[in-house]
Amino acid sequence: MKIKFWGTRGSIATPGKETVTYGGNTTCVEVVSPQGHRVVIDAGSGIRLLGDLLEITSESTEIYLLITHIHWDHLLGFPFFSPIHDSGCKIKVDGYPSCMKGIRYPFDNQMGDGFFPISFEDLEAEITYLGVVKKEPLHIGEMVIDKVALTHPQGGFGFRFREQGKTLVFITDNELPREGESPELMDRYVAFSEGADLLIHDAQYTPDEFSGRRGWGHSNYEDTVKLAMRAGVRKLILFHHDPSRTDKEVSEIEKHCRRIAKEQRSDLEVEAAREGAEVDL
């Protein structure tokens, strides 16, 4: 599997000189299987850049779009995703059950007052809803995709990709329980992530910030590292950077998380997600 980060930021896009290194676009991650199947996770502002590339390279024939949940920062790029205007493109949508409602709403909320100048029906691509992953694993060629429920307001799904002996786990917008709280919930996320070659997980808050933002549906980076170590993950990528976080601050968080792993004598590799970065599994 080839993984590329097109958007790494949480809550709202943050362009500017302080977010150049790790990126200012909101959530969008591309996963391409060895057979060439393309899966796009979420349609944050980063999906626009992916669409521009696919238009240039003419590689947008079939796309699987997985939506974790329908909060605005995970959908706002979809109206600007150029393949939706390509009549030769097939976009197969799956993920959280309300995902089609989410991607349709900006165009027309069926009351004639949408937030975009064209309607959903005017889009030229063939856009279909699969509705598989809510019931059972989704099979795309040799790739198998499972889901886990997120701890996030209004709900959502995290995803596990397995193919040719490699495992990628993607869990963002997820509030991990603090130590001693809801052990069965933490066990669920540990089991879902167990042995993953790569875990991409929400790490939006610092521990100090988290104490005042309980119930907001995001994790602090220390709990995220603990999850990765308990699950025996090979590599952790810290994701969904807070909109207030500068490149310097993200870099310091990355260093701190590496120290935590080292102090625990863990072989866990830790990186902060960078827009444009690619990982091969």
N, C-alpha and C positions, 0 to 999 in steps of 0.2 A: 504493500500500500504506500502511496505517496500522499502526504498531507501538506497542505499549504494554508497559511494564515492570511486571510484577506481583511479581517477585522478582529481586533483583540480587546477593544475598549467596552466598558459597560455603561449603561444608563443613557448616555448622550455622546454624540460624536464630538471630539475635541481637537480640531486642527490647530496647529500653531508650532512655534519654535521649541516649545517645551515637551512636545510629544512626538518628535521626529523619529527617535530610535525605536520605540515600542509601538508607535502607531496611534492614530486618533479615530480610526473608523470603528464602528460597532460590529458586533459579532457576525462573522462569516468564515467558515472553515471548509476547505475543499478536500475531499478524499477521493483518490483515483485508484482503482484496483489494477492488478497486473493485467487483467483482460481489457482494461480501458473503460470500465464503467465509472461514471462520474457521479459522486454524491456530494451535494452541497448542504452543509448544516447551517441553517438560519440565513435570513435575508436582511441583516443589518446593513449599514451604509457601505460596508466593504464589498458587498456583492456587485456594486456598480463597476468596480475595477475588474472583477472577474468577468463580468459580462462584456466589457470592452475588449478584453483579451480574447475571449471566445469568438467575438465577432470578427476580429482581425485574423484569427487562425482557422476560422470556419469549423470549430470543434463543438458546436452547441447542438448537435443533432438530437441527443437524448440526455436529459439531466434528471436525476432524482433529487428532490428538494425535501430535506428533513427539517421540520420546525420543532424546536424544543418547547416553545410556548409563544403566546401572542402578545407579549409586551412590546411596546412600540420600538424599542431599540433593537429588537431582533427581526423587525419587519420593514422598517422604513426605507430600505434600499430596493425593495422589490419593484416598485413602480419605475425605477431607473435601471433595471436589469435588462440590457438590450435584447437578449434572446426571447423575451416575451413578445417582441414585435417581429419575430422570424417565423413565417408560416411553415417552415420545414423543421421546426424545433418541437420536441415533445418534452414537456415538463411533468414529471410524475411526483405528486406531492404526498407526503406521509408525515407522521409524527403525532404530536399531541392532538386529540380529537377535534379541537376547535381550529386547527391550522388553516383550513380553507376559509373559514370566516375571517381569520386574521388577514390573509393575503388579499381577500376581496374588499374588505372594509374601506381601505383608502380610496378605491375607485367609485364605490357606490354602496351605501348602506341600505339600499332598497327603499329609501325615503326621498331619493332624489337630491340628497345633499352630501355627496361624497367629498373627499378632500383632494381629488385629482381631476384634471380637465377631461380625461377620457374614461369611458366605462370599462369594466372588466370584460364585457362581451366584445369590446373593440380590439382586444389583444389578439394577435394573429397566431401565436403559438398554441399548440394543442396542450391544454393544462387539465390534468385529470387527478382525482383524489383516489389513492389506493386503499387507505383505511386498514392496512394489514398489521402494522407494528403494535397497535393498541391491543390486539388479540393474540398475536403470535409473532415469532421471529420473521423478519423480512429477508427474503433470499434474493440477492442480485448477483447472478452468475454464481461464483464460488463464495461470494461474500455473504455472511450471515450477520444480521443486525438485531440485537436485543434492546429492550428498553428497561429503565428503572424510573420510578416516580420521584420527582424532585420535591424537596421541601422549600416551597416558594409560593408566595401569594398567587392565588388563582390556578396553581398547579403547573405541571410541565413534565417533560421526559428528558432523561439522560440516555445516552446510547452507547452500546458496546459493539464494536466491529471485530469480526473474526474471519481470517482468511489465510490459508496456507501456513498455519501454525503461528500466525502473528495476531496480536490483540491490541486494539486501540479502544480506550474508554474516554468518552467525552461527557463531562458533567459540569454544566455551568448554571448559574442562577440557582444555587443549592446551598441551603444553610445547614451545615453540619452541626450536630448537637455537641455541646461542651462536655468535657470529661465528666463522667458520672451521670449524665443526663441521657435518657432514651437509649440505653445500650443496644437494644434490639434494632433501632434505626441505624446506628453507626455500624452494627454488624451487617446490615443489609448492603450498605455502601462498600464495606470492606469486601464482602463476598462478590459483589458485582465487579469490583475493580481487581480482584485477586489475580496476581501473576501477570498483569498487563505489561506489555512492552512499553506502552506509552499511556499515561493518564493525563488528560487535559482537564483541569478542575478550577472552578471559581475560587479566587483568592482575593476578592475585592478589598477587604478591610484589613486594617491592622488590629491586633487584639484590643487596643485602647478604643478604637472606633467601634468595634463590634459590640462592646458593652452597652453602648447607647443606641444600637440599631438592631436589637433582637427582633425577630419577626419580619425583617425586611427581605429575607430570602437569599442572603449571601454569606459566604464563609470568610473567616480571617485566615491569613496565610499559615499560621502555626497549626491550626486544626487540619488544614489541607495537607501539610507535610506529614502530620501524624497519620492521617488516613493512608497516604501513599506508602509509608513505612510499614504500617500494619498489614496492608494488602500485598506487600512484597513486589511492588511495582518497580520496574527497571528505571523508568524515566518519568519525571513529573514536569509538566509545563503549567506554570501559574497563569491564570486566564481571567478575563473580564476585569481589566484594570479600572480602578475608580477614575471618574472623569477629572477629579482634582489632582490626580497623581502625575507628577512630572517624571521625565525620563530618569533623572537623578534619583528620585525617590523609589521608582520601580527597581532600579539597579541595586539600591541598598536593600530592598526587600529580598531580591534574588540572592544576594550575598548572605543575608541573615538566614534564609532557609537552607542554604548550603551548609552553614555552620551548624544548624540544628541537626541535619543528617550526619555530619561528621562527628559531632559530640555523641550521637547515639550509635556511632560505629556502623552506620548504614552505608551500603553501596549505592543508595538512591542518587541518581543524577537529577539536578533541579535547574530549570531555566524559566525565565519569564517570557511569555509569548511576545513575539515580535512580528509586526505586520510585514508580510512578504517572505517570512522565513519558511523553509521547506524541510520536512522530515521524511526520510525513507524508512519503512519497516520491512 
